[in-house]
Amino acid sequence: MPVTMACLDEVVTITRISGKDEVRHHLHELGLIEGEKITVVSNNGGNVILQAKGVRIALDEKMANRIYI
């Protein structure tokens, strides 16, 4: 399921990242890789704020829906 469906403050593991190579590379540069544990800090209408490796990352709904947990 996409990360946009996760509950607040839930620690989840990224299982897959979909999209073109450029999108996957961009998310990888942000520290979002398969196997990484992330926390959903905020979910507002599909737009999410994630915490990974001690850093908060804001993603719009379209980008967040490419991250599967």
C-alpha positions as CSV (number, residue, x, y, z in Angstrom):
1,M,0.0,0.0,0.0
2,P,1.2,3.6,-0.6
3,V,2.7,5.5,2.3
4,T,-0.3,8.0,2.0
5,M,-2.4,5.3,3.7
6,A,-0.2,4.9,6.7
7,C,-1.4,6.1,10.2
8,L,0.3,9.1,11.9
9,D,3.4,8.3,14.0
10,E,3.4,4.8,12.5
11,V,6.9,3.5,11.8
12,V,6.8,1.6,8.5
13,T,9.4,0.1,6.1
14,I,9.6,1.0,2.5
15,T,9.1,-2.1,0.3
16,R,9.1,-0.6,-3.2
17,I,9.4,2.7,-5.0
18,S,7.7,3.0,-8.3
19,G,8.1,5.5,-11.2
20,K,10.7,6.5,-13.7
21,D,14.4,6.3,-13.0
22,E,14.6,10.0,-12.4
23,V,11.8,9.9,-9.7
24,R,13.4,6.9,-8.0
25,H,16.8,8.5,-8.1
26,H,15.4,11.7,-6.6
27,L,13.7,9.8,-3.7
28,H,16.9,7.8,-3.2
29,E,18.9,11.1,-2.8
30,L,16.4,12.1,-0.1
31,G,17.2,8.9,1.8
32,L,14.0,7.1,0.8
33,I,15.2,3.6,-0.3
34,E,13.8,0.1,-0.1
35,G,14.2,-1.4,3.4
36,E,14.5,2.1,5.1
37,K,12.3,2.6,8.2
38,I,10.3,5.9,8.0
39,T,7.8,7.6,10.3
40,V,4.7,9.4,9.0
41,V,4.7,12.7,10.8
42,S,1.8,14.4,9.0
43,N,-0.7,13.4,6.4
44,N,-2.8,16.3,5.1
45,G,-5.0,15.4,2.1
46,G,-2.4,13.0,0.6
47,N,0.5,15.4,1.1
48,V,2.8,13.8,3.7
49,I,5.7,14.7,5.9
50,L,8.0,11.7,6.6
51,Q,10.9,11.3,8.9
52,A,13.8,9.2,7.7
53,K,17.3,9.1,9.2
54,G,16.4,12.0,11.6
55,V,15.4,14.3,8.7
56,R,11.8,15.4,7.8
57,I,10.8,15.2,4.2
58,A,7.7,16.8,2.7
59,L,6.2,15.1,-0.4
60,D,3.1,15.9,-2.4
61,E,0.5,13.3,-2.9
62,K,1.7,12.2,-6.4
63,M,5.3,11.6,-5.2
64,A,4.2,10.0,-1.9
65,N,2.0,7.5,-3.8
66,R,5.1,6.1,-5.4
67,I,6.4,4.9,-2.1
68,Y,5.0,1.5,-1.0
69,I,5.1,0.1,2.5
